[in-house]
Amino acid sequence: MVKSARGKHRRQEILQAAGHLFSLRGYFHTSTTDILEAVAISKGAFYYHFRSKEELVAALLDELRKDYEQEVIKHVVGADAAERPAALLDRLVELNTSGRWYNCLLLTRLAMESCQYSHELSERINGVVGWLTEEYGKILAEAQTAGAVREDISTNELAEFIISSMFGAIIHRELGNDMARLDRIAAKLKKFMGHVL
């Protein structure tokens, strides 16, 4: 267990470096040595905080979930119920084009990789995606009650559609480095959901 403030700070540095590297290279193409070099620490310092790379990615997914809750969900809940779906999409576009948020890219890359290489990691990622689906579904259900979202599709299906569309948009962005694509996809999702622009 990390006791000191310095230890907690070092642990955060490791998580941030690993998250950034995993989002760029993938989990399986990033070695522990790569992470050590990025943070400029020894193996002993790494293993003080994490027993393995697997434990590190589990902690990273916990942090990712907290980031989504803080930076997306809580941010959106402040809006009027009818405006929350649009606020959700706008917030995701804002974060992904900010240059400081790599969580959508990280989640997308880990999801693609884990399907091929690791059942355990795949289950962890499915847990995060399931949680996001549930949270987005709640936002959409409240907007549906307010008459701002179409009623012929379940809010759970709409939430899955948003997540799948964002995954696809992230992949397209990486292929063409086209940040505007996210904005265009968000605009189309708003129309599809029935949000009045």
N, C-alpha and C positions, 0 to 999 in steps of 0.2 A: 504493500500500500504506500502511495506517495504521501509523504508527511509535510514537506516544506513547500513554501510558495515557489521557491526556485525549482524544486522537483516538479511541481505542477506545471510551471512555465515550460520546462524542458519537455515534459510529456506532450504539451500542446504543440510545441515546435516539431516534434517527431510526427505527430498526427497531421499537422499542416503540410509538412514536407512530403510525407507518404501520400496524402490525398492528392496533392498536386502531381506528383510523379505517376501515381496510378491513373489519374485522369488523362495524362499525356501518353504514357507508355502501356498502361494496363498493369494489372496486378502480377500476372505471370511473367511479364517482361521487365519487371522492376525487382532488383535484388535487394536484400537487406543491406549489402554494401553500398548500393546507390543511395539508400536512405541515410546511412551513416555519413556518407560524404556530403550529402545535401545539408545535414544539420551540423556537420563537423563534430561528431561524437564517436566514442569508442564502442566496440561491441558490448563491453561490460555495461556502459551507460544505457545502451539500447535494451539489453536484457534485464536491467533493473526495472524498467518500465513495462516491458512486454516480453513474455516468455517465448514468443514466436511471432513470425510474420502473420500467421493465422489469427492470433490473438490481437495483433495490431489492426488487421482489417475489420475484425469484429468491433473493436473500439471505435474505429473510423466510421463504420456504419451507424453506430450509436450517435456519434457526433453529427453525422450527416442528417440524421432524423431530427436531432435537436435544432440544427440550423434551419431545416425546412419549417419546423414548428415556429421558430422565432422570426425568421426572415420572410416567410411566405404566409403561413396560416394566421398567425397573430396580427400581421400587417393587414391582411384582408378582412378579418373579422370586424375591424373598426368601421368598415364601409356599411352603407345601407344594404339590407339583404338582397334587394333587387340588383344592386350594382356589384355584388361580390364576385360573380363569375368573371365579369370584365376586369375587375380589380385583380383577381387571381392571375389571369392571363397577362395583364399589363405588368404585374410584379415579376412574373417569371421571365418575361422579355427584358425588363429593366435589369434584373440580376444577371441574366446570361450575357447581356451586352456590356455590363459594367467593367469587365476585366478583372474583377475580384472574386467572382463566384464561379466555382468549378464543380459544384455539386451535381448539376444535371448531367454534365459531361462525365463525371466520375460514375454516377449511377448507371448511365447508358453503357459506358465501356465495361464496367464490372458485370452488368447484366449479360452483355454479349459474350464476354469471356467465360463467365461461370457456367453457361449452358454447355460449353464444350469441355471444360476441364474439371469442374468441381461441383459435385452435388450439394455438399455442405454450404459452400459459398452461395450457390444458386438459391438454396432455401432461405438463407439470411437476406438476400436481396429481394426475394419474393415477399418476405416479411415486411421490408421497407415499402415496397411497391403496394402491397396490400394495405398498409397503414395510410399511405398517400391517397389511395383510391377511396378509402373510408372517409378521410378528412375532406377531400375534394367533394365527395358525395354529399357530405353534410352541408357544405357551402351551396352546392347546387340544389339540394332539397329545399333549403330556406328560400332560395331565389325562385324555385318552382312554385312554392306556396305563395310567394309575392307576385306570381304571374309573369315573371321575367324570363323563364326558361320553358322550353317546349315540354309538353307532358306526354307525348307519344313514345318517348324513350325513357327508360329508368335512369335515375340520377347516377346509379352505380355504373351503368353502361356509358353514360356521358363522361363520368370521371375516368373510366378506362380509356375512352377515346381521347381525352385531353392528354393523359399520360403517354399513350402510344404516339400521338401526334407530336408531342414535345420530344420524345425519344427520336422519332424520325427527323424532326427539325434539327436536332443537335447533330445527328449524323450528316445531314445535308450541309449544315454549317461547317463541319469539319472537312468535308470533301471540297467545298468551294470557298471556304472562309467568307461566306456571305451572311453577315449579321442581320441584314434586312429581311432575310427569309423568315426568321423567327417572328418578326412583326407581322409579315404577310400571313403566316400560318395562324397566328393569334387572331387576326382580323377575320379570317375565314371561320375559325372555330366559334367566334362570337356570333356570326351570322347563322351558323349551323345550329347553335344552341337556342337561337331565337332571341338573343339579346338585341335590343333596339339601339342602334348606334347614333 
